[in-house]
Amino acid sequence: MQLADLRDRRVAVWGTGREGVAAVRAIAPAGPASLVAVDDRQNFLTKDWSPELAALAPLHTGPAGFDALRAADVVVRSPGVAQTHPWMVQLRAAGIRITGGTALWMAAHRDRTVGVTGSKGKSTTSSLVSHLLTAAGFANELGGNIGIPVLDLPPAPTYVLELSAYQCADLDDSPRVTAVTSLFPEHLDWTGGEDEYYRVKLNLVANDPAAVVVHAASTAVLAELSRRFTGLPLHVVGGEDSFHVHDGVFRLGAAPLFPRTALRLLGRHNEANLCIALGVLQAYGVDVRTSAGALEAALGTFAGLPHRLERIEDPSGLTFVDDSLSTIPQAAIHAIEAFHDRPLTVLLGGEDRGVDYTPLREHLAAAASPTTVIGMPDSGARLVALLEDLPLVTAYVSDSLVDAVALARKVTPAGGVVLMSPAAPSYGRFDNYAHRSKVFRQAITDSAL
């Protein structure tokens, strides 16, 4: 289904955030018979529905919102509307067509699109793909879950999209080249269970992509792809016959491309992210060997994402690290690994979705050096309780992120690292991960006074 297919149909846009706004503005010119907007969860984060938007799509809230959805021929849901939402269950049972803005856009743009998903690593990998495609002479636009909603993207010869499970769920078309970075149980409240989460995540590759790029170390991804699909055009990187790192050099097979130091990002996980990005470039038609010099130069200007292992030097000699994008235990594990050679205090905790923190406990239990952990609301106390008996872990519970930073200053040895890698979402106490980062940075300044 494309935007043009909405002509003369009754359409309801469910959600009034940036994705909902983009959908209304894109759908209105298509000429639907009627167009309305629905917001079922108004709270302190809700933005005003402007007169301009109301003229395009009158807003319905509360019980009237469900009536408006039920009267529609097509419901275009925003990514935040869960699979498990009671209204979703009723609408599906009634046979109402449900889609999303990403699906409407993808139907018309799949042949010149790269789509990247994964439980972690998708933001960095998609950003690397976009940056390196530009260096190789492929002009492109980056959007999706990162940056610009797809329905707001300007015309371009190539698109690179970072796609969440929410955005993958409604796709009827796969991008030309796809990549899956990793799979861990996440967003189970949204999908209703681990198997459904994997299904919607891997829906990205379910509709005839030309290539599916995966890292050999991503065993969960390979196992799920094997279980769910046959005949996928798999491109597996990370082995000796593909893109990999050996003796401090990125290589394609036996051929050296550029030194590991060309990639400024820390951690083995970022080496894997770059290998996937190079695999995507190759699958899209870039001659990586002949472009190696240009790619190496481009890596020198790639600083990584804001709020992902972002260093903040401090006059005290401590290094503070903003990893506010960390929302699952595996992200925190990789962040901890990046600083294994320095005294480390980790600030953990956020919105408590009941995530299993056992992998984080197992990682800290196997560590060879001491680690200090400070648990922050709301999941921090539960996490600290899980770590209490580990001999090389000293754990505290704080009342807030601000208190955690002040405590970290006191307990972290000179030359050490204070790493905020929450392993939990920001919602509940912050607007989003960027707001959490802002509070972290202000707390660093204030605690130094």
C-alpha positions as CSV (number, residue, x, y, z in Angstrom):
1,M,0.0,0.0,0.0
2,Q,1.3,3.4,-1.1
3,L,0.2,6.9,-0.2
4,A,-1.6,7.1,-3.5
5,D,-3.8,4.1,-2.5
6,L,-5.3,6.2,0.3
7,R,-7.2,8.4,-2.2
8,D,-11.0,8.4,-1.5
9,R,-10.6,6.2,1.6
10,R,-11.4,7.1,5.2
11,V,-8.0,7.4,7.0
12,A,-7.2,7.8,10.7
13,V,-3.7,8.6,11.9
14,W,-3.1,7.2,15.3
15,G,-0.5,9.2,17.3
16,T,0.3,12.9,17.3
17,G,4.1,12.8,17.8
18,R,6.5,13.7,15.0
19,E,5.7,10.5,13.1
20,G,2.0,11.3,13.3
21,V,2.5,14.8,12.2
22,A,4.6,13.6,9.3
23,A,1.9,11.1,8.3
24,V,-0.9,13.7,8.4
25,R,1.1,16.1,6.2
26,A,2.0,13.4,3.7
27,I,-1.5,11.8,3.5
28,A,-3.6,14.9,3.2
29,P,-2.4,15.7,-0.4
30,A,-3.2,12.1,-1.5
31,G,-6.9,13.0,-1.3
32,P,-8.4,10.7,1.3
33,A,-12.2,10.8,1.6
34,S,-11.7,11.9,5.2
35,L,-8.6,12.2,7.5
36,V,-8.6,12.4,11.3
37,A,-6.0,12.2,14.0
38,V,-6.3,10.2,17.2
39,D,-4.3,10.6,20.5
40,D,-5.2,8.0,23.1
41,R,-2.5,8.8,25.7
42,Q,-2.4,12.5,26.3
43,N,0.0,13.4,29.1
44,F,2.6,16.1,30.1
45,L,4.6,15.2,27.0
46,T,1.7,15.9,24.6
47,K,2.3,18.7,22.1
48,D,-0.5,21.0,21.0
49,W,-2.3,20.1,17.8
50,S,-1.9,23.3,15.8
51,P,-4.8,24.9,13.9
52,E,-2.9,24.0,10.7
53,L,-2.9,20.3,11.6
54,A,-6.5,20.4,12.8
55,A,-7.5,21.8,9.4
56,L,-5.9,18.8,7.8
57,A,-7.0,16.2,10.3
58,P,-9.3,17.0,13.2
59,L,-8.0,15.5,16.5
60,H,-10.1,12.9,18.5
61,T,-9.1,12.0,22.0
62,G,-10.5,9.7,24.7
63,P,-13.3,7.3,23.9
64,A,-14.1,9.3,20.7
65,G,-10.6,8.4,19.5
66,F,-11.5,4.7,19.3
67,D,-14.8,5.5,17.5
68,A,-12.8,7.5,14.9
69,L,-10.4,4.5,14.4
70,R,-13.2,2.0,14.1
71,A,-14.9,4.2,11.4
72,A,-11.7,4.3,9.3
73,D,-10.9,2.1,6.2
74,V,-7.2,2.4,7.0
75,V,-5.5,3.2,10.3
76,V,-1.9,4.6,10.0
77,R,-0.4,4.0,13.4
78,S,2.6,5.7,14.9
79,P,5.6,3.5,16.0
80,G,4.7,3.9,19.7
81,V,1.3,2.2,19.3
82,A,1.9,-1.3,20.7
83,Q,0.9,-4.6,19.1
84,T,-0.7,-5.4,22.4
85,H,-2.8,-2.2,22.7
86,P,-6.4,-3.3,23.3
87,W,-7.7,-1.1,20.5
88,M,-5.2,-2.7,18.1
89,V,-6.6,-6.1,19.0
90,Q,-10.2,-5.0,18.4
91,L,-9.3,-3.2,15.1
92,R,-7.5,-6.2,13.7
93,A,-10.5,-8.4,14.7
94,A,-12.8,-6.1,12.8
95,G,-10.6,-6.5,9.7
96,I,-9.6,-2.8,9.5
97,R,-6.4,-2.3,7.5
98,I,-3.5,-1.2,9.8
99,T,-0.3,0.2,8.4
100,G,2.4,2.7,9.3
101,G,4.1,5.7,7.8
102,T,7.3,3.7,7.1
103,A,5.4,1.0,5.3
104,L,3.6,3.6,3.1
105,W,6.9,5.2,2.2
106,M,8.8,2.0,1.7
107,A,6.3,0.7,-0.9
108,A,7.5,3.5,-3.3
109,H,11.2,3.7,-2.3
110,R,12.4,0.1,-1.6
111,D,14.6,-0.2,-4.6
112,R,17.0,2.6,-3.5
113,T,16.8,2.0,0.2
114,V,19.1,0.4,2.8
115,G,17.4,-0.6,6.0
116,V,19.2,-1.4,9.2
117,T,17.6,-2.9,12.3
118,G,18.8,-4.7,15.5
119,S,18.4,-4.7,19.2
120,K,21.6,-2.7,19.5
121,G,24.1,-1.3,17.0
122,K,21.5,-0.1,14.5
123,S,22.1,3.6,15.1
124,T,25.8,3.5,14.7
125,T,25.7,1.1,11.8
126,S,23.2,3.0,9.8
127,S,25.1,6.3,10.5
128,L,28.3,4.6,9.3
129,V,26.6,3.3,6.2
130,S,25.3,6.8,5.3
131,H,28.6,8.4,6.0
132,L,30.7,5.9,4.0
133,L,28.2,5.8,1.1
134,T,28.7,9.6,0.8
135,A,32.5,9.1,0.8
136,A,32.2,6.5,-2.0
137,G,30.2,8.9,-4.2
138,F,26.6,7.7,-3.3
139,A,24.6,10.7,-2.2
140,N,22.0,9.7,0.3
141,E,19.6,10.8,3.1
142,L,19.7,9.2,6.6
143,G,16.4,8.9,8.5
144,G,13.8,6.7,10.1
145,N,14.2,6.0,13.8
146,I,17.3,8.2,13.8
147,G,16.8,11.8,12.6
148,I,14.1,12.5,10.1
149,P,10.8,10.5,9.9
150,V,10.7,8.8,6.5
151,L,7.6,10.6,5.3
152,D,9.6,13.9,5.8
153,L,12.6,12.8,3.9
154,P,13.5,14.9,0.8
155,P,14.1,13.3,-2.6
156,A,17.4,11.5,-2.8
157,P,19.0,8.8,-5.0
158,T,19.6,6.6,-2.0
159,Y,18.1,6.3,1.5
160,V,19.6,4.8,4.6
161,L,17.1,4.0,7.3
162,E,17.5,3.0,10.9
163,L,14.4,1.0,11.7
164,S,13.0,0.0,15.1
165,A,10.8,-3.1,15.7
166,Y,7.9,-0.7,15.8
167,Q,8.7,0.5,12.2
168,C,9.5,-3.0,10.8
169,A,6.2,-4.5,12.1
170,D,3.9,-3.1,9.4
171,L,6.3,-3.4,6.4
172,D,4.9,-5.2,3.3
173,D,8.1,-4.4,1.3
174,S,11.8,-5.0,2.3
175,P,14.5,-2.5,1.4
176,R,16.9,-3.4,-1.4
177,V,19.7,-4.0,1.1
178,T,19.0,-4.9,4.7
179,A,21.2,-5.5,7.8
180,V,20.4,-7.0,11.1
181,T,23.0,-6.2,13.8
182,S,21.8,-8.2,16.8
183,L,18.9,-9.7,18.5
184,F,18.1,-9.6,22.3
185,P,14.7,-9.7,24.0
186,E,13.5,-6.1,24.2
187,H,10.2,-4.2,24.0
188,L,8.3,-7.3,25.1
189,D,5.6,-5.1,26.5
190,W,5.1,-3.7,23.0
191,T,5.1,-6.9,21.1
192,G,3.6,-9.3,23.7
193,G,6.5,-11.7,23.9
194,E,10.0,-12.6,22.8
195,D,9.0,-14.6,19.7
196,E,6.7,-11.9,18.5
197,Y,9.5,-9.3,19.0
198,Y,11.8,-11.3,16.8
199,R,9.1,-11.8,14.2
200,V,8.4,-8.1,13.8
201,K,12.1,-7.2,13.9
202,L,12.9,-9.7,11.2
203,N,9.9,-8.5,9.1
204,L,12.5,-6.2,7.6
205,V,13.9,-9.1,5.6
206,A,10.6,-11.0,4.9
207,N,9.7,-9.4,1.5
208,D,12.4,-10.2,-1.0
209,P,15.4,-8.0,-0.2
210,A,18.4,-8.3,-2.5
211,A,20.8,-8.8,0.4
212,V,20.7,-9.5,4.1
213,V,23.9,-8.5,5.9
214,V,24.7,-10.2,9.2
215,H,27.8,-10.5,11.4
216,A,29.1,-14.1,12.0
217,A,29.3,-13.4,15.7
218,S,25.5,-12.6,15.8
219,T,24.5,-16.2,16.4
220,A,21.0,-15.3,17.6
221,V,20.3,-13.4,14.4
222,L,21.6,-16.3,12.2
223,A,19.6,-18.8,14.2
224,E,16.4,-16.9,13.9
225,L,16.8,-16.2,10.2
226,S,17.5,-19.9,9.6
227,R,14.4,-20.9,11.7
228,R,12.0,-18.4,10.0
229,F,13.2,-18.2,6.3
230,T,14.7,-20.2,3.5
231,G,16.6,-19.0,0.6
232,L,17.6,-15.6,2.0
233,P,20.4,-13.8,0.2
234,L,22.7,-13.8,3.2
235,H,25.9,-11.9,3.3
236,V,27.8,-12.9,6.4
237,V,30.7,-10.7,7.5
238,G,33.2,-11.1,10.3
239,G,34.8,-14.3,9.0
240,E,38.2,-14.6,7.2
241,D,36.6,-14.6,3.8
242,S,34.7,-11.4,4.3
243,F,35.1,-8.1,6.2
244,H,36.9,-8.7,9.5
245,V,39.7,-7.3,11.7
246,H,43.0,-9.1,12.0
247,D,46.3,-7.9,13.5
248,G,44.9,-4.4,14.0
249,V,43.7,-4.1,10.3
250,F,40.3,-4.2,8.7
251,R,40.5,-6.6,5.8
252,L,38.3,-8.0,3.0
253,G,39.4,-11.6,2.9
254,A,43.2,-11.5,2.9
255,A,43.4,-8.0,1.5
256,P,44.1,-5.2,3.9
257,L,41.8,-2.1,3.7
258,F,42.9,0.3,6.5
259,P,44.1,0.1,10.1
260,R,41.8,-0.4,13.1
261,T,42.9,3.1,14.3
262,A,41.0,4.6,11.3
263,L,37.8,3.8,13.3
264,R,37.7,6.2,16.2
265,L,34.9,4.4,18.0
266,L,35.8,2.2,21.0
267,G,35.0,-1.5,21.5
268,R,34.8,-4.7,19.6
269,H,31.1,-4.1,19.0
270,N,32.0,-1.1,16.9
271,E,34.4,-3.2,14.9
272,A,31.5,-5.5,14.1
273,N,29.3,-2.5,13.3
274,L,31.8,-1.3,10.7
275,C,32.2,-4.8,9.2
276,I,28.4,-4.8,8.7
277,A,28.5,-1.3,7.2
278,L,31.2,-2.4,4.8
279,G,29.1,-5.5,3.9
280,V,26.1,-3.2,3.2
281,L,28.2,-0.9,0.9
282,Q,29.5,-3.9,-1.0
283,A,25.9,-5.3,-1.4
284,Y,24.7,-1.9,-2.6
285,G,27.3,-1.8,-5.3
286,V,30.4,0.0,-3.8
287,D,33.8,-1.4,-4.8
288,V,35.1,-1.3,-1.3
289,R,38.7,-2.3,-2.3
290,T,39.2,0.6,-4.7
291,S,37.3,3.0,-2.4
292,A,39.4,2.0,0.7
293,G,41.4,5.2,0.7
294,A,38.3,7.4,0.6
295,L,36.5,5.3,3.2
296,E,39.5,5.5,5.6
297,A,39.6,9.3,5.2
298,A,35.8,9.4,5.9
299,L,36.2,7.3,9.1
300,G,38.6,10.0,10.3
301,T,35.6,12.5,10.4
302,F,33.1,10.0,11.9
303,A,32.9,10.9,15.6
304,G,30.0,8.5,16.4
305,L,26.6,9.4,17.7
306,P,25.7,11.9,20.4
307,H,24.9,10.1,23.7
308,R,26.7,6.9,22.6
309,L,30.0,6.4,24.5
310,E,30.5,10.2,24.3
311,R,33.5,11.3,26.5
312,I,33.2,14.3,28.8
313,E,36.6,15.3,30.2
314,D,36.6,16.8,33.6
315,P,39.2,19.1,35.4
316,S,39.3,16.5,38.3
317,G,41.0,14.0,36.0
318,L,37.9,11.8,35.9
319,T,36.4,10.9,32.5
320,F,32.6,11.0,32.4
321,V,31.0,9.1,29.6
322,D,27.5,9.7,28.2
323,D,26.0,6.5,27.0
324,S,22.3,7.6,27.4
325,L,21.4,5.6,24.3
326,S,22.0,2.4,26.2
327,T,18.5,1.0,26.9
328,I,19.3,-2.8,27.3
329,P,21.7,-4.8,29.3
330,Q,23.8,-5.8,26.3
331,A,24.4,-2.2,25.4
332,A,25.8,-1.6,28.9
333,I,27.9,-4.7,28.7
334,H,29.6,-3.4,25.5
335,A,30.1,0.0,27.1
336,I,31.7,-1.6,30.2
337,E,34.0,-3.7,28.0
338,A,35.3,-0.5,26.3
339,F,36.7,0.8,29.6
340,H,37.9,-2.5,31.1
341,D,41.4,-1.2,31.6
342,R,40.5,1.8,33.9
343,P,38.9,2.2,37.3
344,L,35.2,2.2,36.5
345,T,32.0,3.4,38.1
346,V,28.8,2.6,36.1
347,L,25.5,4.4,36.6
348,L,22.7,1.9,35.8
349,G,18.9,2.0,35.9
350,G,15.9,3.7,34.3
351,E,12.3,2.9,33.3
352,D,11.7,-0.6,34.7
353,R,10.1,-2.8,32.1
354,G,11.0,-6.0,33.9
355,V,14.0,-6.7,31.7
356,D,16.2,-9.7,32.7
357,Y,19.5,-8.3,34.0
358,T,21.1,-11.7,34.3
359,P,23.5,-11.1,31.3
360,L,24.8,-8.0,33.0
361,R,25.3,-9.9,36.3
362,E,27.2,-12.7,34.4
363,H,29.4,-10.2,32.7
364,L,30.4,-8.4,35.9
365,A,30.8,-11.8,37.7
366,A,33.4,-12.8,35.1
367,A,35.3,-9.5,35.1
368,A,38.9,-9.5,36.4
369,S,38.9,-6.0,37.9
370,P,36.7,-4.3,40.4
371,T,33.7,-2.3,39.3
372,T,31.5,0.2,41.2
373,V,27.8,0.2,40.3
374,I,25.3,3.0,41.3
375,G,21.7,2.1,40.7
376,M,19.3,4.8,39.6
377,P,15.5,4.9,39.7
378,D,13.5,3.0,38.8
379,S,15.2,-0.3,38.0
380,G,18.4,0.5,39.8
381,A,17.5,-1.0,43.1
382,R,16.4,-4.3,41.5
383,L,19.6,-4.4,39.5
384,V,21.8,-3.7,42.6
385,A,20.1,-6.4,44.5
386,L,21.1,-8.8,41.7
387,L,24.7,-7.9,42.1
388,E,25.1,-7.9,45.9
389,D,27.0,-11.1,46.2
390,L,29.6,-10.4,43.5
391,P,33.0,-10.0,45.2
392,L,34.5,-7.5,42.7
393,V,31.4,-5.3,42.6
394,T,30.7,-2.5,45.0
395,A,27.1,-1.3,44.6
396,Y,25.1,1.7,45.8
397,V,21.5,2.8,45.3
398,S,20.9,6.5,44.5
399,D,17.6,8.5,44.6
400,S,18.2,10.2,41.2
401,L,20.7,10.7,38.3
402,V,21.9,13.9,39.9
403,D,22.6,12.1,43.2
404,A,24.3,9.3,41.3
405,V,26.7,11.7,39.7
406,A,27.6,13.3,43.0
407,L,28.2,9.9,44.6
408,A,30.3,8.8,41.6
409,R,32.6,11.8,42.1
410,K,33.3,10.6,45.7
411,V,33.9,6.9,45.0
412,T,35.7,6.8,41.7
413,P,39.5,6.7,42.0
414,A,41.6,9.4,40.3
415,G,42.0,8.7,36.6
416,G,38.9,6.6,36.6
417,V,35.8,6.6,34.4
418,V,32.2,7.4,35.4
419,L,30.0,5.7,32.8
420,M,26.3,6.4,32.5
421,S,25.1,3.4,30.5
422,P,21.6,2.9,32.0
423,A,20.6,-0.4,30.4
424,A,17.1,1.0,30.6
425,P,14.9,3.5,28.8
426,S,14.6,7.1,29.9
427,Y,10.9,7.5,30.0
428,G,9.1,8.2,33.3
429,R,11.6,10.6,34.7
430,F,12.9,12.2,31.4
431,D,11.3,13.2,28.1
432,N,13.8,11.0,26.2
433,Y,17.4,9.9,26.1
434,A,18.6,13.4,25.1
435,H,16.9,14.9,28.1
436,R,18.6,12.3,30.3
437,S,21.9,13.2,28.8
438,K,21.3,16.9,29.4
439,V,20.5,16.2,33.1
440,F,23.7,14.1,33.3
441,R,25.9,16.8,31.9
442,Q,24.4,19.5,34.1
443,A,24.9,17.2,37.2
444,I,28.6,16.9,36.2
445,T,29.0,20.6,36.2
446,D,27.0,21.2,39.4
447,S,28.8,18.4,41.3
448,A,32.2,20.0,40.5
449,L,31.4,23.2,42.3
